[in-house]
Amino acid sequence: MALKVINPGLLTTVQDLGRPGQRRLGLPVGGAADAFALHLGNLLVGNEPNTAGLEMTLVGAEIEFQCDVLVAVTGALMGGLESNRPRLVKSGDRLKFGAAQQGCRAYLAIAGGIDVPVVLGGRGTDLRSGLGGWQGRALRKDDVLPLIPTRRTVIGTWSIDERILPEPSSEPVLRTVVGTQAAEFNGGISRGTFKVTPQSDRMGLRVSGQRLLRNNPNEIVSSAVSPGTVQVPPDGAPIVLLADAQTIGGYPRIAHVIRADISLLAQLKPGDSVRFANIKLAEAHRLWREQERNLALVRQGLRDKFRDGH
């Protein structure tokens, strides 16, 4: 069982839900930039949440399947397949995704998952270190990726309640909690609108707009950062860290995007606008628990909706 890459699109990589517990080694968490989307896609094809699938960025791939297999696409809208529901593709079928019509990153979940080696606890691609995924790199034309053999079909006709999905927007309001150095700036990050610049990648989004000026000239000691941390370099233009963020940073931290909004953050593309709104830590915890509860309800609801054959 395998799939063949006919056209890799702009940037397509194998991703799972990352490498938790490896930050002490200097490795980023990595994995899907929009972990919610990949998690949901895996549930829609009967996989465990951490199963490896494909992440497509801005322009999707064209994939030819060399077997019958159940798939689902989530995240950004790129055409080629209806989002957020499973579909059985046949051997020889091709799925062709186009430019993102909404959002930035789409995820293709495949029943059984992509059969790449586990490296330091994860199957995802770390492009900077060249480890994991498919040969440690983005996919190329004519790559053939093995799939974990699974003959799975859907029982009945059903759909998920799309109210659980993050509301897509090219001008979202990202909720934040205050950062360690927030009081050292001339104004809070929530006062203006920022625009995502082309100098953005899986490590972080650079945004431009109101300059954030720090009133403390002293350098700070490098300390831990993680996906969602909003750093402010000397030029006053914030950087919002994403999945491949470094483990420590020396720029002041003005805020941190809450975990429940990381999906919205990961779907921003160059030219999109974004605003920030500060909330209390207790509210951030409540929103994360609500998101996890929604995914757990989906998993429970789909428990008897698949049949594995031989």
C-alpha positions in Angstrom: 0.0 0.0 0.0 1.4 3.4 -1.0 0.8 6.8 -2.5 2.8 8.6 -5.2 3.5 12.3 -5.4 2.6 13.6 -8.8 3.0 17.2 -7.8 4.2 18.2 -4.3 2.6 21.6 -4.3 4.4 24.5 -2.6 5.4 22.7 0.7 4.1 19.3 1.6 5.5 17.4 4.5 4.7 14.3 6.6 3.5 15.4 10.0 2.1 13.9 13.2 1.4 15.6 16.5 5.0 16.3 17.3 7.8 15.2 19.7 6.7 16.1 23.2 9.4 15.6 25.8 12.3 16.3 23.5 12.7 20.0 24.2 15.5 19.3 26.7 17.5 18.1 23.7 16.9 21.4 21.9 14.3 19.9 19.5 11.1 21.8 18.8 7.8 20.2 19.5 7.2 20.2 15.7 4.4 18.2 14.2 1.4 19.7 12.5 1.3 23.5 12.7 -2.5 23.1 13.1 -2.6 20.1 15.5 -6.4 20.4 15.9 -6.9 19.9 12.1 -4.7 16.8 11.9 -6.2 15.3 15.1 -9.7 15.8 13.6 -8.7 14.3 10.3 -7.3 11.2 11.9 -10.6 10.7 13.9 -12.5 11.0 10.6 -10.7 8.0 9.2 -10.6 5.9 12.4 -7.0 6.6 13.2 -5.3 7.4 16.5 -4.9 11.2 16.8 -1.1 11.0 16.4 -1.1 9.1 13.2 1.2 10.6 10.5 -0.5 12.4 7.6 0.3 15.1 5.1 0.5 18.9 5.7 0.1 21.0 2.6 0.9 24.7 2.7 -0.7 27.5 0.6 -0.8 25.3 -2.6 -1.8 21.7 -2.3 -0.3 18.6 -3.8 -1.5 16.1 -6.4 -1.4 12.6 -5.1 -2.0 9.2 -6.8 -3.1 6.3 -4.6 -1.8 2.8 -5.4 -4.4 1.1 -3.2 -8.0 1.5 -2.0 -7.9 3.6 1.2 -10.1 5.9 3.3 -9.0 9.5 3.5 -10.1 12.9 4.9 -9.0 16.4 4.4 -9.2 19.1 7.1 -7.8 22.6 7.7 -7.5 25.1 4.9 -9.8 24.9 1.9 -7.8 23.8 -1.2 -10.5 22.1 -3.3 -10.0 18.5 -4.5 -12.0 16.9 -1.8 -14.9 18.0 0.5 -13.5 18.9 3.9 -14.2 17.3 7.2 -15.7 14.0 6.0 -14.2 10.7 5.0 -14.0 9.4 1.5 -12.9 6.1 0.0 -10.4 6.5 -2.8 -9.6 3.7 -5.2 -6.3 2.4 -6.5 -5.3 4.7 -9.4 -7.4 7.6 -8.2 -5.7 11.0 -8.0 -6.5 13.8 -5.6 -5.4 17.2 -6.9 -5.5 20.2 -4.5 -5.1 23.8 -5.6 -4.3 27.1 -4.0 -5.7 27.7 -0.5 -9.0 29.5 -0.9 -9.3 30.0 2.9 -6.6 29.4 5.4 -3.0 28.3 4.9 -2.5 24.6 5.7 -4.6 21.6 4.8 -4.1 18.1 6.2 -4.7 14.8 4.4 -5.3 12.0 6.9 -5.1 8.5 5.5 -6.5 5.4 7.3 -3.6 3.5 8.9 -1.2 6.4 8.3 2.0 7.0 6.4 4.7 4.4 7.2 7.8 6.4 8.0 10.2 5.6 10.8 9.7 7.0 14.3 12.6 9.3 15.1 13.0 10.6 18.7 9.4 9.8 19.5 7.7 11.2 16.4 7.2 10.6 12.6 6.9 14.3 11.7 9.3 16.2 9.5 11.7 18.7 11.1 13.0 20.6 8.1 15.7 22.5 9.8 17.5 19.5 11.3 16.5 17.2 8.4 15.1 14.4 10.5 11.9 12.5 10.6 9.1 12.4 8.0 10.1 11.3 4.5 13.9 11.5 4.3 13.8 14.5 6.5 12.6 16.8 3.8 9.6 18.2 1.9 8.0 15.9 -0.6 9.1 15.9 -4.2 7.7 14.8 -7.5 7.7 11.0 -7.9 8.2 10.2 -4.2 6.4 7.0 -3.3 5.4 6.8 0.4 4.4 3.5 2.0 1.2 3.3 3.9 0.5 1.2 7.0 -1.8 -1.5 5.6 -5.4 -1.0 6.6 -8.6 -2.0 4.9 -11.1 0.3 6.6 -14.6 1.4 5.5 -17.2 3.7 6.8 -20.4 2.3 8.4 -23.5 4.3 7.5 -23.9 7.9 6.5 -22.9 10.6 9.0 -21.2 14.0 9.4 -19.7 15.9 12.3 -21.1 19.0 13.9 -19.0 21.7 12.3 -19.7 24.0 15.3 -16.7 22.4 16.9 -14.4 23.8 14.2 -12.5 27.0 14.7 -14.2 29.8 12.8 -12.1 30.5 9.8 -11.1 34.1 9.2 -8.4 36.1 7.4 -8.8 38.7 10.2 -9.0 36.6 13.4 -8.8 37.9 16.9 -6.2 35.7 18.7 -6.7 35.5 22.5 -3.6 35.8 24.6 -2.3 35.8 28.1 0.2 38.4 29.2 3.9 37.6 28.7 6.7 38.0 31.2 7.9 41.3 29.9 4.5 42.8 28.9 4.7 45.7 31.4 8.0 46.9 29.8 6.3 48.0 26.5 4.8 51.4 25.6 1.4 49.8 24.8 -0.2 46.4 24.9 -0.2 44.2 21.8 -4.0 44.3 21.8 -4.2 48.0 20.8 -3.6 47.6 17.0 -4.1 45.5 13.9 -1.1 43.6 12.5 -0.5 42.1 9.1 1.3 38.8 8.4 4.4 39.3 6.3 6.0 36.9 3.8 8.9 36.4 6.2 6.8 33.7 8.0 7.2 29.9 8.1 6.6 26.9 10.4 9.0 28.4 13.0 6.9 31.6 13.4 4.8 34.4 11.9 6.3 37.8 11.5 3.7 40.5 11.7 3.9 44.2 11.0 1.9 47.2 12.2 2.2 49.3 15.3 5.8 49.2 16.6 6.0 47.9 20.1 8.7 49.9 21.9 10.2 48.5 25.1 11.0 51.0 27.9 13.6 48.9 29.6 17.0 49.0 27.8 18.5 46.0 29.6 19.0 42.8 27.8 17.2 39.7 29.2 18.5 36.2 29.8 17.4 33.7 27.2 14.5 31.6 28.5 12.0 29.1 27.4 9.6 29.8 24.6 7.0 27.6 22.9 4.4 27.7 20.1 2.2 30.7 20.7 4.9 32.9 22.4 4.9 36.4 21.0 8.4 37.8 21.0 9.4 41.4 20.2 12.8 41.9 18.6 14.5 45.4 18.7 12.7 46.6 15.6 9.4 46.4 17.4 7.7 44.0 14.9 6.3 41.0 16.8 7.1 37.3 16.0 4.5 34.8 16.9 6.1 31.3 17.3 4.7 28.2 15.7 5.3 24.5 15.8 8.9 24.5 14.8 9.8 27.3 17.3 13.2 27.1 19.0 13.2 26.0 22.6 14.7 29.2 24.1 14.8 32.8 23.0 16.4 36.1 24.0 13.7 38.5 22.8 11.2 39.9 25.3 7.9 38.1 25.5 4.9 40.4 25.4 2.2 37.8 25.2 1.3 34.1 24.5 -1.4 33.0 22.2 -3.7 30.5 24.1 -3.6 26.9 23.0 -7.2 26.9 21.9 -6.3 29.5 19.3 -3.2 27.9 17.9 -5.3 26.5 15.0 -6.3 30.0 14.0 -2.7 31.1 14.2 -1.5 28.3 12.0 -4.0 29.1 9.3 -2.8 32.7 8.8 -1.0 33.4 5.6 1.0 36.4 4.3 -1.3 39.4 3.8 -3.8 38.3 6.4 -4.6 40.7 9.3 -4.7 39.7 12.9 -5.6 41.3 16.2 -4.8 40.2 19.8 -7.1 40.3 22.8 -5.8 39.6 26.3 -7.8 37.2 28.6 -7.2 35.7 32.0 -5.2 32.4 32.4 -8.2 30.7 33.9 -10.3 31.5 30.8 -7.5 30.2 28.6 -7.5 26.9 30.5 -11.3 26.7 30.2 -11.2 27.2 26.4 -8.5 24.6 26.0 -10.5 22.1 28.0 -13.6 22.8 25.9 -11.7 22.2 22.7 -10.3 18.9 24.0 -13.8 17.9 25.2 -15.1 18.5 21.7 -12.5 16.3 20.1 -13.2 13.6 22.7 -16.9 13.7 21.9 -16.1 13.3 18.2 -13.9 10.3 19.0 -16.6 8.8 21.1 -19.3 9.4 18.5 -17.2 7.8 15.7 -16.2 4.7 17.8 -18.5 2.4 16.0 -18.6 4.1 12.6 -15.8 2.1 10.9 -15.1 -1.5 9.9 -11.7 -3.0 9.4 -11.4 -5.7 6.8 -8.7 -8.2 5.8 
